[in-house]
């Protein structure tokens, strides 16, 4: 809790990265409660041997946002977001 208070006190935009196991997603995790925003990055199987990167805004305090997952594409050295297929 104090770490998050300290980060807010710096006046900077902070991005924390954490690995979360699938079981923790269902139960919730402490960082989700403390953070102002949570972006979830996953790899979804879309075929027998193919996967798709997905990004989902799980939480964004004080903002109206869509909760569905979107495809995260990396092409020509940059990221693009598109509607998820499948």
C-alpha positions as CSV (number, residue, x, y, z in Angstrom):
1,X,0.0,0.0,0.0
2,X,2.8,2.5,0.9
3,X,4.6,1.7,-2.3
4,X,1.6,2.8,-4.4
5,X,1.2,5.9,-2.2
6,X,4.8,6.7,-2.8
7,X,4.4,6.3,-6.6
8,X,1.4,8.6,-6.7
9,X,3.4,11.2,-4.6
10,X,6.1,11.3,-7.3
11,X,3.7,12.9,-9.8
12,X,4.9,10.6,-12.5
13,X,3.0,8.1,-14.6
14,X,4.1,4.7,-13.4
15,X,3.8,1.4,-15.2
16,X,4.3,-1.8,-13.1
17,X,4.6,-5.2,-14.8
18,X,3.6,-8.4,-13.0
19,X,3.1,-12.0,-14.0
20,X,-0.3,-13.3,-12.9
21,X,-1.2,-17.0,-12.9
22,X,-4.7,-17.9,-14.3
23,X,-6.0,-18.9,-10.9
24,X,-5.2,-15.4,-9.6
25,X,-7.3,-13.8,-12.4
26,X,-10.4,-15.5,-11.1
27,X,-9.8,-14.8,-7.5
28,X,-8.5,-11.2,-7.9
29,X,-5.2,-10.0,-6.7
30,X,-4.0,-7.2,-4.3
31,X,-2.4,-5.1,-7.0
32,X,-5.7,-4.8,-8.9
33,X,-7.3,-3.2,-5.9
34,X,-4.5,-0.7,-5.3
35,X,-3.8,0.3,-8.9
36,X,-5.6,3.0,-10.8
37,X,-5.6,0.9,-13.9
38,X,-5.0,-2.7,-14.9
39,X,-4.2,-3.8,-18.5
40,X,-4.2,-7.6,-19.0
41,X,-1.9,-9.0,-21.7
42,X,-2.5,-12.6,-22.8
43,X,-1.7,-15.1,-25.5
44,X,-4.9,-16.8,-26.8
45,X,-4.9,-20.0,-28.8
46,X,-6.7,-19.3,-32.1
47,X,-5.9,-22.5,-33.9
48,X,-4.2,-25.8,-33.5
49,X,-0.7,-24.2,-33.7
50,X,-1.5,-20.4,-33.8
51,X,-1.8,-17.9,-31.0
52,X,-2.9,-14.3,-30.9
53,X,-1.7,-11.5,-28.5
54,X,-4.6,-9.9,-26.6
55,X,-4.9,-6.8,-24.5
56,X,-7.8,-6.0,-22.2
57,X,-8.5,-3.0,-20.0
58,X,-9.7,-4.7,-16.8
59,X,-9.8,-1.5,-14.7
60,X,-9.3,2.2,-15.3
61,X,-10.3,4.3,-12.3
62,X,-12.6,7.2,-13.0
63,X,-13.0,6.3,-16.7
64,X,-15.7,4.7,-18.8
65,X,-14.0,1.9,-20.8
66,X,-14.8,-1.2,-22.7
67,X,-13.9,-4.4,-20.9
68,X,-13.6,-6.8,-23.9
69,X,-10.2,-8.1,-25.1
70,X,-8.7,-6.7,-28.3
71,X,-6.0,-8.2,-30.6
72,X,-2.6,-6.7,-30.1
73,X,-0.6,-6.7,-33.4
74,X,3.1,-6.0,-33.8
75,X,3.9,-5.1,-37.3
76,X,6.7,-3.1,-38.9
77,X,8.2,-2.2,-35.5
78,X,5.0,-0.8,-33.9
79,X,1.9,-2.1,-32.0
80,X,-1.7,-1.8,-33.3
81,X,-4.9,-2.7,-31.6
82,X,-7.8,-4.3,-33.5
83,X,-11.0,-6.2,-32.6
84,X,-10.3,-9.7,-31.4
85,X,-11.4,-12.5,-33.8
86,X,-12.5,-15.8,-32.4
